[in-house]
Amino acid sequence: MSSHLNSNNNQNEVNMQSKVRLTDLLSRINEEKKIERNRNLALSVAAVSAVTVFGIILTL
């Protein structure tokens, strides 16, 4: 009987640990969006800089 209760307690603990909170998921998505936005901005700046440098070199 007591082993049955212990197994139920263990199952409850596992179920509580495996639950995913919506707020955690949303905050993770927002953080990933910020990181992606920063990467895109850095890539755009690098591309514009390369085109500018190439244009300056051609005009000389």
Secondary structure as UniProt FT lines:
FT   HELIX           2..18
FT   HELIX           22..59
//
